[in-house]
Amino acid sequence: MTLRRIMRQTGLPPEVLLDLALEMLDIASRKLSPSPIKRQAVGLGAARWRNVSPEERSEALRRAAQARWAKPRRSKRDDDSRGKK
């Protein structure tokens, strides 16, 4: 019934409308469901934080962000070995 109504409104044959509907369904399903690899990564990430309190999570993420942007520092041993060469 819906197909007939759309055929009347658009003037298109049923084959074209069905192809269009299948294409739209394919596009929508790709946008709604992530790829298996992304889905696995999100699942693992969620499992990692499942039993962690919000305070601990915040502290861990703060340390990770600081480590990411911290300048690399030379260790004392590296400085001593450079001076001897």
C-alpha positions as CSV (number, residue, x, y, z in Angstrom):
1,M,0.0,0.0,0.0
2,T,2.8,2.4,0.9
3,L,4.7,1.5,-2.3
4,R,1.6,2.2,-4.4
5,R,1.1,5.6,-2.7
6,I,4.7,6.6,-3.3
7,M,4.5,5.3,-6.9
8,R,1.5,7.6,-7.4
9,Q,3.2,10.6,-5.8
10,T,6.5,10.3,-7.6
11,G,5.6,8.7,-10.8
12,L,8.5,6.3,-10.5
13,P,8.3,2.5,-11.2
14,P,8.4,0.1,-8.2
15,E,11.8,-1.3,-9.1
16,V,13.4,2.1,-8.8
17,L,11.7,2.8,-5.5
18,L,12.7,-0.5,-4.1
19,D,16.3,0.1,-5.2
20,L,16.3,3.5,-3.6
21,A,14.8,2.1,-0.3
22,L,17.5,-0.6,-0.2
23,E,20.2,1.9,-0.8
24,M,18.9,4.2,2.0
25,L,18.7,1.2,4.3
26,D,22.3,0.3,3.6
27,I,23.5,3.8,4.2
28,A,21.5,4.1,7.5
29,S,22.8,0.7,8.7
30,R,26.5,1.8,8.1
31,K,26.0,5.0,10.0
32,L,24.2,3.3,12.9
33,S,26.4,0.3,13.5
34,P,30.2,0.8,14.0
35,S,32.7,-1.6,12.3
36,P,33.5,-4.8,14.2
37,I,37.0,-3.5,15.1
38,K,35.6,-0.2,16.5
39,R,32.9,-2.1,18.3
40,Q,35.5,-4.4,19.9
41,A,37.7,-1.4,20.9
42,V,34.7,0.4,22.5
43,G,33.8,-2.8,24.4
44,L,37.3,-3.2,25.7
45,G,37.5,0.4,26.7
46,A,34.1,0.2,28.5
47,A,35.2,-2.9,30.3
48,R,38.4,-1.2,31.5
49,W,36.4,1.5,33.3
50,R,33.4,-0.5,34.4
51,N,34.5,-0.9,38.1
52,V,36.4,2.4,38.4
53,S,34.9,5.2,40.4
54,P,34.4,8.6,38.7
55,E,37.2,10.2,40.9
56,E,39.7,7.4,40.0
57,R,38.7,7.7,36.3
58,S,39.2,11.5,36.4
59,E,42.6,11.2,38.1
60,A,43.8,8.5,35.6
61,L,42.7,10.5,32.6
62,R,44.3,13.7,34.0
63,R,47.6,11.9,34.4
64,A,47.4,10.5,30.9
65,A,46.7,13.9,29.5
66,Q,49.6,15.4,31.4
67,A,51.9,12.6,30.3
68,R,50.9,13.1,26.7
69,W,51.8,16.8,26.7
70,A,54.8,16.7,29.1
71,K,58.2,17.5,27.7
72,P,60.6,14.6,27.5
73,R,63.2,14.8,30.2
74,R,66.7,13.4,30.2
75,S,67.5,11.0,33.0
76,K,70.6,11.7,35.1
77,R,72.3,8.6,33.7
78,D,71.9,9.9,30.2
79,D,73.5,13.2,31.1
80,D,76.5,11.5,32.8
81,S,77.1,9.2,29.9
82,R,77.0,12.1,27.4
83,G,79.6,14.0,29.5
84,K,82.1,11.1,29.5
85,K,82.2,10.7,25.7
